[in-house]
Amino acid sequence: MSLDLPFAHGGPALTGRLRSSLMDFRVEEILGYGPDGEGEHVFLEVEKRGENTEWVAKELARFADANVAGVGFAGLKDRHAVTVQAISVQLPGKDEPDWSAFGGESVTVRSLGRTRRKIKRGALRGNRFVITVRGIEGDRAIAQARLEAIDAMGVPNYFGEQRFGREAGNIGQARAMFAGRRVDRSKRSMLLSAARSQLFNAVLAERVMSGQWATPIDGEVYALAGSRSFFGPEPMSDALAERLASFDIHPSGPLWGRGEPPTAGAAAELELRIAAADNDLAQGLAAAGMDQERRALRLRPEGLAWQWQDDALEVSFTLPAGAYATTVLREVAQA
């Protein structure tokens, strides 16, 4: 959680240790759907401890004597955690193996039934987190106030440091790619995402510093909660104010691409100024054929709850797909 970005609620009141053990960072994927009951794919619930998703997927294919291309999952889950996610394995005309014999101590597999379709990347609703910070020091009363503010107002929806690679190296590599360096196709997608995230975070950081990350400004375009849809610019009205207050819509920031951003007025001026300051990234994204898209500036964790232990704080919440647990935790504790 080392990104140098401004805080919305005054900064963390605690210090402590994150991931002292795998059990201190638990993630459960929320797909929003389950198996159909028939089909050539087996729908599995997989709990893994200290293993990465792609390795588990390959090992499941090997174990079931299946084609690895027929193994599907919605997202890559953190290796340094205990995670639960769905993985599908294509077994046309084959019986299932004894999944209980797979994985040893680090992976547990349970079949939930058959399904017609392979689970696709990105096809998930969100993730449920239970995170424990140990060895905490600092003012618990202030931390309590921070948590209550997050519950009421949310946090800035920054892209987390995972998006930028070790020591933010993906940004330098993206600049080199845009300057002509050739990269593998798989890496190209990662670098394009990092460049977009850099520009988005820069816009959001400026709005956090001005106190306008959770409220609309002149020329605002609104993101619809739980989707990639957006609309506007549209002048403020009682109806819009009510939707903002209920977290049905959010102010939005740019995922940069070709053409002008859809904002107007002060919002457009800010976004164009940020893009001009990182012109090689903005121009590179446009030249790569990316379209202008939007992302909510505000993130409100659902079901936020916390409990204090002797020297630890446990926090639990649910986030939509594409949001980062560390952007919530950084407002409370530096770990």
Secondary structure, DSSP 8 states (H G I E B T S, - for coil): -------SSSS-SEEEEE-SSGGGEEEEEE-S----S-SSEEEEEEEEES--HHHHHHHHHHHHT--GGGEEES----SSSEEEEEEEEE-TT-----GGGSSTTTEEEEEEEEESS---TT---EEEEEEEEEEEEE-HHHHHHHHHHHHHH-EE----GGGG-GGGHHHHHHHHHHTT----HHHHHHHHHHHHHHHHHHHHHHHHHTT-SSS--TT--EEETTSS-EE------HHHHHHHHTTSEEEEEEE--BS--S--HHHHHHHHHHHHHTHHHHHHHHHTT-B-EEEESEE--EEEEEEE-SSEEEEEEEEETT--HHHHHTTTEE-
